[in-house]
Amino acid sequence: MTYRRWFVVGVAVAVVGALIAAFTIFYGNFSPRGYVEDHFSRSSGRDIGAQAVAYTSKQSPSQVSKEITDAWQPADQYVDGSGVYLRYDDDSVVILPLAVGSVILLEKMSTAYPRYHRVVGNSWGWGRGSTVRGGGPGAGK
């Protein structure tokens, strides 16, 4: 009887693993970066160096932002006349207007924060557990 119980548990674990694998194959990457890569057109000519990878859409920045934030809620969001700036734990998604549509720039926060700080100011904090405070005497007080 003990062998039967382990067999049932083994089959259940195998079924769950197969379902997870199938979901991953059919629905792609599980991150904001993966969502952009899967849903928008790559535009390497609009990249900013090697740091900011560009994609395009025929939709306006506000429409693109809504689509992305409906799928992946950002940690912080800043919107002004220049575009939409989304901060996630490790990545930023910056959506800027084009004559027709938008350019979507994916970038790691380590390079995006210094690049866009003049626009977003203090509205973009760092990821969970991080701080913009210095680490000198009295830090954390």
N, C-alpha and C positions, 0 to 999 in steps of 0.2 A: 504494500500500500504506500510506503514511503517513496518508492521509485515512481509511482504514478503521480504523486504530488509534485515531485521535481520535474517530471516530464511536462506537466501542465504549466508550471512556472517557466520552464525553458521555452516552450512554445509561445507563451504570452510575451516574453521578452523579445523573442525573434519577430513576432508580429509587430510590436511597437517599433522596433528598429527598422523594419521594412517600411512602415508608414512614415517614419521620420526621413528615411532616405528618399522615398518617393516624393514627399513634400518638398524636400530640398532640390531635387532634380527639376520638378515642375514649376516651382515658385521662386527659384533663384536665391540670391544672396540675402541674408538677414541683417541688413544694415542700411542706413541712409545712402551710403556710398554705393552699395549694391543696387539699391532702388533706382538711383539716378543712372547708373551704368546700364540697367536693364530697360529703362523706359524713355531715354532721351538719346538723340543722335550725337555721336562723337564728333568733335570739331577740333582736331589737333592743331590747326592753324591759329586757333584762338587761345591755346595754352599760354600760361605765364610761366616761362622757364620750365623747369621740371617739377615745380611745386604745385601749381594750380592747373589741373586737368580740366579742359573745357568740353561742354556738351551744349547743344542748342535745342530750342523748341520754337514752334510757331506761335505758342501761347504767350500772353503777357506775363511779366514777372509775378504779378499777384495770382494769376491762374496756376502758374508753375508752383509757386509757394504753397498754395492751398493743396494741390495734388501731393506734394512731398510731405507737408505737415499732417495731412490726413493719414498718410501711411506711417510716418515717423515723427513723433512729437519732439521738437527741439528743446534743448535745455534753456536756450535763450534765443530771442528773435528781435531783430531791429529792422525797421522799415523807414525809409525816407525817399525823397525824390530821386536819389541815385540808384536805388535798388532794394532788394530784400536780402538780409544777412541772417543766416541760420547757424547757430552754434550747437554742435552735438558734443559728446564727451571727448572724442578724439579728432573729429573732422568738422570742417565748416562747409556749408553750401551757400554760395553767394550767387544771387540771381540778378543779373543786370539787363536793362532793356537794350534791344537792338532796334533797328528801323522797323523790322517785321519780326516780332517774337522776342526771344530772350537768349542770353548766354548763361549757362549754369557752370560755375567754377567749383570744383571739388578740391579741397586742400586740407592738409593736416593742420590742427590748431596751432602747432608750434611755429608755423610760418604764416598762417592766416591772421592770427591775432596782431602781430606787429604790422602786417600789411594794411589791415583795416581798422586799426585802433583809432586813427584820426577821424574815421567815420562813426564807428560804433561807440567810441569813448568807453565809459565804464559800464555800459549796458551789457557788454559781453564779459561775463566773469570767466574764470577758468573752470575746468571740469570738476566733478565731485571729488572732494578730498584735497583739492588744490587751493592755492591762495595766490593772490597777487602781492601780498605783503612780503617784505624782506625777511630774512632769517637771522637778523642780528640780535643783539641783546634786547630782551623784552619782547621778542617776537611772540605772537599769539596771545598777548595780554589784552 
